[in-house]
């Protein structure tokens, strides 16, 4: 029983460590679509915005992407990050 409990705890711990925020400047369309509330059209809008603007400087830049309102941006803040923009 102790071994089973230990195995369960290790598995749960590994799943929490595997979580990584999606980088708005480097994520693929599929990675963007994995975010809650982001479908194909919104993923395309993110990709188009980062091409035209040179990338996201902060998560709040999502406010400038068509289809994203304040509530959606607020909900995504825990799931996304902004790294260096691709050149």
C-alpha positions, -999 to 999 in steps of 0.1 A, spaced: 0 0 0 28 24 8 45 17 -26 12 24 -44 8 57 -25 44 67 -32 39 59 -69 8 80 -70 24 110 -54 54 108 -77 31 106 -107 11 137 -95 43 156 -89 57 148 -123 25 160 -140 27 194 -122 63 198 -132 55 190 -168 33 221 -171 49 249 -189 34 282 -199 29 288 -236 52 315 -251 32 339 -273 63 347 -293 73 312 -302 43 289 -298 30 269 -328 -6 272 -338 -13 238 -322 3 250 -289 -18 282 -290 -50 261 -296 -42 241 -265 -51 272 -244 -86 274 -230 -107 297 -252 -82 298 -281 -94 281 -312 -80 282 -348 -91 318 -355 -77 332 -323 -44 312 -328 -41 326 -363 -48 362 -350 -20 358 -324 4 346 -351 -5 374 -374 -2 400 -347 33 388 -337 44 388 -374 31 424 -379 43 439 -346 76 421 -342 63 400 -313 47 404 -279 64 426 -253 40 416 -226 10 393 -221 -12 425 -220 -4 430 -257 -31 404 -263 -55 432 -258 -44 445 -292 -52 412 -310 -86 410 -327 -109 387 -308 -93 391 -274 -111 412 -248 -100 421 -212 -117 390 -197 -101 366 -221 -67 381 -216 -71 380 -178 -80 343 -180 -49 335 -201 -24 353 -179 -16 321 -159 -12 300 -190 10 322 -212 43 339 -211 63 362 -233 99 354 -242 122 370 -266 105 377 -300 119 358 -330 139 380 -353 
